[in-house]
């Protein structure tokens, strides 16, 4: 997933393709994940990804370009942050190396 050293493979991708790279990495690393495919059927602002592995819960809102989180998204993220131990992120393609570290446990 990291391809060449120091090359970010997700820069310039659409949000859907970025999410696909994140979920592929999560799956490869043994995480289970959930994404609402039709957000019109859920409460406004529910996070893009809920990722879980024994003892660890990660919640992430994904954004690309100039897109920003909405008030409803921030409300949900704050609710998840209030749960002890939940790791909450606002991930962008520029964060790929931190995402990789979070999901693989391989930190510099």
Protein Blocks (a to p, Z undefined) as FASTA:
>chain_A
ZZpghiafkgoiafklmmmmmmmmmmmnopacdddfblmlpcehiafbdcddehiacddd
ddehjbccdfklmmmmmmmmmpghiacddddfklmmmmmmmmnopaZZ
